[in-house]
Amino acid sequence: MFKIIHQSVEEKSEEFKQSMRRINYVTPTSYLELLSMYKKLLKSQRTKVEKGINRLGRGLEVLKTAAVEVDKLSTQLEASAPELAKT
């Protein structure tokens, strides 16, 4: 894909040169910069996704803990309900 992108930039640079009479150089260095930028972007997005996964995981743990506590409290309430009805 990067090869296709680089080649299309070369073609557009030639069109730019023809129409505007200005030169835009497309060099091997610009190709390497494209790869470098993609690598940085990919790393950034992976970090963002990993943070989201961790956040959701912690949220699920909190929900599981809350469900266990609710079950305990429900059991206690059911056990004390007959006692409350007598009073």
Secondary structure, DSSP 4 states (H G I P E B T S, - for coil): -HHHHHHHHHHHHHHHHHHH-------HHHHHHHHHHHHHHHHHHHHHHHHHHHHHHHHHHHHHHHHHHHHHHHHHHHHHHHHHHH-
